[in-house]
Structure formats: C-alpha cells, structure tokens
Amino acid sequence: MIFRRLFRIPVRSRAQVSAELREEIETHIALAAEQLVARGVDPAIAERQARERFANLDAQMSTIDASAQRRSTIPVRATIQSWLVSTIFSRS
C-alpha cells in the first residue's frame, strides 16, 4: 500500500483482471458474430458459431486467467524498475 501511494502505481485486483479478461473474450465473440451476420448468417446461429470458435472456454478459463494475472503484474514491475534505475543513475 505504501509503494502504491508513493509511486502512484495503478494496481488492479485479481477480480478486475478477471473481469477485463472476460469482457475482452465476450467482445471477440460479439465481433465474430457480427461478421457472420454481415455475411448473411441468422443472428442466433452466428452467436452459437462464434461461441463454438472459443470451444471449451469455460474449461480453459482458469489457465487463461492465470496467464492474465501474471501479465498484469509486468507493467507494475516495469514501472518500479524504471523508477529505480532512473533514480539511481540520475544521482551518480
């Protein structure tokens, strides 16, 4: 908490990362369905086909979510490392 205030580092919670991931996947499904509808496919069928492209999504969500959680910490680490390097070398 102190580092977050001190460095003004935006930290997202696990729930936020998971929600963003689910929203991104739903957006991809919606875009795929829209493309199918534009080609003349019935909207209900297009939705089903778009979801089929993401087969076993529920089964894979834990793996995908774990990967997203790991990636979400990279910008925070990079921000801290960048600040430390600039601070250390600017005083030399």
C-alpha positions in Angstrom: 0.0 0.0 0.0 2.8 2.4 0.8 4.6 1.7 -2.5 1.3 2.2 -4.4 0.8 5.7 -2.8 4.4 6.6 -3.0 4.9 5.7 -6.7 1.3 6.2 -7.8 1.3 2.8 -9.3 -2.1 1.7 -10.6 -2.7 -1.8 -9.3 -5.6 -3.9 -10.5 -7.1 -6.5 -8.3 -7.4 -10.1 -9.4 -11.2 -9.6 -9.8 -10.6 -6.6 -12.1 -8.1 -8.5 -14.2 -10.6 -11.5 -14.5 -13.5 -9.1 -15.4 -11.4 -7.4 -18.0 -10.4 -10.7 -19.5 -14.0 -12.0 -19.6 -15.1 -8.7 -21.2 -12.3 -9.0 -23.8 -13.3 -12.5 -24.7 -17.0 -11.5 -24.9 -16.0 -8.7 -27.2 -14.2 -11.1 -29.6 -17.2 -13.4 -29.6 -19.6 -10.4 -30.4 -17.3 -9.2 -33.2 -17.1 -12.7 -34.7 -20.9 -13.0 -34.5 -21.3 -9.6 -36.2 -19.0 -10.7 -39.0 -21.1 -13.8 -39.5 -24.4 -11.8 -39.5 -22.8 -9.4 -42.1 -22.3 -12.5 -44.3 -26.0 -13.3 -44.0 -26.0 -15.8 -41.2 -29.0 -15.8 -38.8 -28.0 -13.8 -35.6 -28.8 -16.7 -33.3 -26.8 -19.2 -35.4 -24.0 -16.6 -35.7 -23.8 -16.2 -31.9 -23.6 -20.0 -31.5 -21.0 -20.4 -34.2 -18.9 -17.6 -32.7 -19.0 -19.2 -29.3 -18.0 -22.5 -30.8 -14.8 -20.9 -32.1 -13.9 -20.4 -28.4 -14.6 -24.1 -27.7 -14.0 -25.3 -24.1 -13.7 -21.7 -23.0 -15.0 -22.5 -19.5 -12.6 -25.4 -19.2 -9.7 -23.2 -20.3 -10.7 -20.1 -18.3 -8.5 -21.0 -15.2 -5.4 -21.3 -17.4 -6.2 -18.1 -19.4 -7.0 -16.2 -16.2 -3.7 -17.4 -14.5 -1.8 -16.1 -17.5 -3.6 -12.8 -17.4 -2.9 -12.4 -13.7 0.8 -13.0 -14.3 0.9 -10.5 -17.2 -1.0 -7.9 -15.2 2.0 -7.6 -12.8 4.6 -6.9 -15.5 3.7 -3.2 -16.0 3.9 -2.6 -12.3 7.3 -4.3 -12.0 8.5 -2.3 -15.1 7.3 1.0 -13.6 9.2 0.3 -10.3 12.3 -0.9 -12.1 12.3 2.1 -14.4 11.9 4.5 -11.5 14.7 2.8 -9.5 17.1 2.8 -12.4 16.4 6.5 -13.3 16.7 7.5 -9.6 20.0 5.6 -9.1 21.7 6.8 -12.2 20.5 10.4 -12.1 22.3 10.8 -8.7 25.6 9.4 -10.0 
